[in-house]
Amino acid sequence: LELFGFLPFKYSESNKTVQYVHITGGMFCMYQECHETFQWSWNHMFSDRSQTFKAECTEKFQDIMLSDFKKFFYGKDDERLSSLIDSLKINYESN
């Protein structure tokens, strides 16, 4: 998920999931291995101290990010998608 600017944030032992936060702080993403699905969430809880990131992470930017993310998974480039899933599984095994 680093391709999209996401960094590992938290690992849930009970759900076997790794949560990722976008470098702007405006989006979260989580991969659930048991369901082989991604969950995407916006972070609308920016504090006043994070004005720098608020300026960079506009609603338009978030929409573009989600659109690009969807295109990646709906695309026909199975090799990139397979590589991503493999890297996620490696992250789970190392935790």
N, C-alpha and C positions, 0 to 999 in steps of 0.2 A: 504493500500500500504506500510505500515510500514514493512510488512514481507519482502519486497524487498529492504528496506533501503531508501524509499522515505518519505519525510516530507512535510506537507502542506506548500505551498509557497505563493499562491495568490488566491483570490476568485474573479471571474468575475460575477458581478450582471447581466449584459446584457445577457451573455451566460449561466448563472446558472451552472458554472463550477468551480471546484477547481483544481488549478495547483499544482503539486508536483515536488520537486527537489530531486535528489538522494543525499545522504550524501557526496558523492565524488564531486558533482557538475557537473558530466559528462553527466547526463541524466535528461530529463524532462518527465513527464507523466501527462495527463489530462483525466479526466472522464467526458463525456458529458451525463448527465442524460437523456435529451430529446431523444437522439439517442441510449442510452445504449451502448456507444462505448468508447474505450480508444484510445488516441493518444499518440505516443511515439516520442521523439525527442532527438537527440544527442546534447550535448553542446560542440561545437568545438571552443568556444570563451574564453578559459582559458587565463588569463593574466599571465605574467611572475612571478607575485607574488604568484601564486598558484602552484608552482612547486611540493609541497608535494602531492597535490591531483592529479596532472598530472601523477606522478609516480604510484599512486594507481589505477588510472582509465585509463588503457590502452585500446586500440581498442579491443584487445582480451577479456578483462574483460567486456566491453560494449556488445560485441557479445554474451558472455555467459549469461549476465543478460537478454538480449532480448530473447534469446532462452528459458531460464527458465521461463520467464514471459509468453511466448506463450504456453509452455507446461502446465502451470498452468491453462490457460483458455481453452485449447483444451482437457484437461484431463477430466476424468469421475467423478472426486470428486466434485460433484455439491454442497455439503454442504460447502466446503471451499469457493467456488466461491460465493454462496448465502450469506455467512457471510460477505465477502468483500463488496458486493454490498449493503447490509444492513448498514454496517458501513459508507460507502460513503454517503448514503442517510441521515444518522444521522448527518454527517458533514454539509451537505447542509442545513438541517433544523436548525442547530445551528447558521448558518451564517446569 
